[in-house]
Amino acid sequence: MLVLSMGVALWGSGRSGYAQQQQSHMPDALGGSSLSEQARDRMDESLHAQLVVARRKAANVERQRLMANEAALLLQMAAALQLKLEKDEASSSREEMVQQVEAIERLAHNVKERMKGSR
């Protein structure tokens, strides 16, 4: 007896159970995947897309947090330097002030780069 099941030809009645077991894993007559595999693939793609969006949101929140902290530090450093300059403290050396200005410039550059979203 010839048994045809989803493109599989088997002889004999004892193997029809094998053909039925293999049927769920084989492509349909049109050459596509079974509906359950397609649905599973769509779910996997959807979950992957959701994970990507969640990671981007988390990275953006972290970037904004760091940017806010650095901006607050920048403001604090600039205010402290301005206060020193206004008092014209003789105890502060020019070299120390130049170092503070350079530190402020570096921090300002970091804040600017974070605002661009490239860091």
Secondary structure as a PSIPRED ss2 file (coil, helix, strand):
# PSIPRED VFORMAT (PSIPRED V4.0)

   1 M C   1.000  0.000  0.000
   2 L E   0.000  0.000  1.000
   3 V E   0.000  0.000  1.000
   4 L E   0.000  0.000  1.000
   5 S E   0.000  0.000  1.000
   6 M C   1.000  0.000  0.000
   7 G C   1.000  0.000  0.000
   8 V E   0.000  0.000  1.000
   9 A E   0.000  0.000  1.000
  10 L E   0.000  0.000  1.000
  11 W E   0.000  0.000  1.000
  12 G C   1.000  0.000  0.000
  13 S C   1.000  0.000  0.000
  14 G C   1.000  0.000  0.000
  15 R C   1.000  0.000  0.000
  16 S H   0.000  1.000  0.000
  17 G H   0.000  1.000  0.000
  18 Y H   0.000  1.000  0.000
  19 A H   0.000  1.000  0.000
  20 Q H   0.000  1.000  0.000
  21 Q H   0.000  1.000  0.000
  22 Q H   0.000  1.000  0.000
  23 Q H   0.000  1.000  0.000
  24 S C   1.000  0.000  0.000
  25 H C   1.000  0.000  0.000
  26 M C   1.000  0.000  0.000
  27 P C   1.000  0.000  0.000
  28 D C   1.000  0.000  0.000
  29 A C   1.000  0.000  0.000
  30 L C   1.000  0.000  0.000
  31 G C   1.000  0.000  0.000
  32 G C   1.000  0.000  0.000
  33 S C   1.000  0.000  0.000
  34 S C   1.000  0.000  0.000
  35 L H   0.000  1.000  0.000
  36 S H   0.000  1.000  0.000
  37 E H   0.000  1.000  0.000
  38 Q H   0.000  1.000  0.000
  39 A H   0.000  1.000  0.000
  40 R H   0.000  1.000  0.000
  41 D H   0.000  1.000  0.000
  42 R H   0.000  1.000  0.000
  43 M H   0.000  1.000  0.000
  44 D H   0.000  1.000  0.000
  45 E H   0.000  1.000  0.000
  46 S H   0.000  1.000  0.000
  47 L H   0.000  1.000  0.000
  48 H H   0.000  1.000  0.000
  49 A H   0.000  1.000  0.000
  50 Q H   0.000  1.000  0.000
  51 L H   0.000  1.000  0.000
  52 V H   0.000  1.000  0.000
  53 V H   0.000  1.000  0.000
  54 A H   0.000  1.000  0.000
  55 R H   0.000  1.000  0.000
  56 R H   0.000  1.000  0.000
  57 K H   0.000  1.000  0.000
  58 A H   0.000  1.000  0.000
  59 A H   0.000  1.000  0.000
  60 N H   0.000  1.000  0.000
  61 V H   0.000  1.000  0.000
  62 E H   0.000  1.000  0.000
  63 R H   0.000  1.000  0.000
  64 Q H   0.000  1.000  0.000
  65 R H   0.000  1.000  0.000
  66 L H   0.000  1.000  0.000
  67 M H   0.000  1.000  0.000
  68 A H   0.000  1.000  0.000
  69 N H   0.000  1.000  0.000
  70 E H   0.000  1.000  0.000
  71 A H   0.000  1.000  0.000
  72 A H   0.000  1.000  0.000
  73 L H   0.000  1.000  0.000
  74 L H   0.000  1.000  0.000
  75 L H   0.000  1.000  0.000
  76 Q H   0.000  1.000  0.000
  77 M H   0.000  1.000  0.000
  78 A H   0.000  1.000  0.000
  79 A H   0.000  1.000  0.000
  80 A H   0.000  1.000  0.000
  81 L H   0.000  1.000  0.000
  82 Q H   0.000  1.000  0.000
  83 L H   0.000  1.000  0.000
  84 K H   0.000  1.000  0.000
  85 L H   0.000  1.000  0.000
  86 E H   0.000  1.000  0.000
  87 K H   0.000  1.000  0.000
  88 D C   1.000  0.000  0.000
  89 E C   1.000  0.000  0.000
  90 A C   1.000  0.000  0.000
  91 S C   1.000  0.000  0.000
  92 S C   1.000  0.000  0.000
  93 S C   1.000  0.000  0.000
  94 R H   0.000  1.000  0.000
  95 E H   0.000  1.000  0.000
  96 E H   0.000  1.000  0.000
  97 M H   0.000  1.000  0.000
  98 V H   0.000  1.000  0.000
  99 Q H   0.000  1.000  0.000
 100 Q H   0.000  1.000  0.000
 101 V H   0.000  1.000  0.000
 102 E H   0.000  1.000  0.000
 103 A H   0.000  1.000  0.000
 104 I H   0.000  1.000  0.000
 105 E H   0.000  1.000  0.000
 106 R H   0.000  1.000  0.000
 107 L H   0.000  1.000  0.000
 108 A H   0.000  1.000  0.000
 109 H H   0.000  1.000  0.000
 110 N H   0.000  1.000  0.000
 111 V H   0.000  1.000  0.000
 112 K H   0.000  1.000  0.000
 113 E H   0.000  1.000  0.000
 114 R H   0.000  1.000  0.000
 115 M H   0.000  1.000  0.000
 116 K H   0.000  1.000  0.000
 117 G C   1.000  0.000  0.000
 118 S C   1.000  0.000  0.000
 119 R C   1.000  0.000  0.000
